[in-house]
Amino acid sequence: MNIHQHTLHEPRLLIEIESFTKRIINDGLNRKNLPELVRLLDAFKQIYSCNHEYVDYVGLFEFLATCEFYGFKQMQDGQYTYESLLEISDWLLEHYSWLFKVNKEKVLSDLRQYKSGVKSRLTTLQTKVERLFDRYSRNLIVRVDLKYHVDKQHVVDIEMFNLHVQTLRNRMANKHTCFRNLKLNAWCLEQAPLGSYHVHLFLIYDGSKSTYDCKLARWVGRVWMEEITEGLGYYWNCHTCKRADEDSEDSEIMVVNTDSIQKTENYKYLNGLGMIKREDPRGLERLKAVYSYLALVTPEKIEQRLRVRVNVKRMRVFGCSSC
């Protein structure tokens, strides 16, 4: 766990670094940019770990920070800072500007590789879901988004997030409590542009043994909140369209399989939740829209990609397992 995680909001800092790097690639590095560069370098050194893998724009910033700007790090008032960068020559300024620009193709290559991986998820999901419906005549579909409390997000760095996800995956594999009768689980890890790390979870239960999709989604969310994250977590119940603090047993349940919700753009994909039968083509088509959400390649979804991973056994950002 990073000892600085209580003072820096890691996900937001990475977004800020990306924005800066993108701007310098396009416009070049000017002397007026140096104070911001120094501030970001000073902040980055607090969250940086050689055991982490940084990608695309943040990966370029990390490369420059560790290979090009490292010699400017000096001790001042008991802390290291890159302030000596403010006094660099015009020649060095031009050189560093060129380094940002010349590495643009590597950044774009990383992004193309990411998009290609996301597209391949759909084939994986579709194949496993179809096999499941070939074997079982009816299945219960559950979707829940696992997040963190707004006032706790700064506490959660990528290492803590990875530990929480590993615990979640172990519980699903062992069919612990709320995952009993689970036949398939799929998940993807994301980073909200102005928020924090979160998990999109797609679950299929044995429809002959589990029938209460809303309650199961709520149960999964509560396990994430209270047991796995020990109070740091939060969730969104896709079956009730309610946040954790609104999603109680006595709350008014929004029925998902209705024409009114089908007309609601933001929740159109929710129509494939609940009990789906093999002989229901409309339900199966809606179901595809539900799991396709984990494989969207839209500008909004690309902006939610992880910028950093724990490099121990190459941290995965997507998984799909049949139980």
Secondary structure, 3 states (H helix, E strand, C coil): CCCCCCCCCHHHHHHHHHHHHHHHHHHCCCHHHHHHHHHHHHHHHHHCCCCEEECHHHHHHHHHHHHCCHHHCEEECCEEECHHHHHCCHHHHHHHHHHHHHCHHHHHHHHHHHHHHHHHHHHHHHHHHHHHHHHCCEEEEEEEEEEECHHHHHHCCHHHHHHHHHHHHHHHHCCCHHHCCEEEEEEEEEECCCCCEEEEEEEEEECCCCCCHHHHHHHHHHHHHHHHCCCCEEEEECCCCEECCCCCCCCCCCCCCCHHHHCCHHHHHHHHCEEEECCCHHHHHHHHHHHHHHHCCCHHHHCCCCCEEECCCCCCCEEEEEC
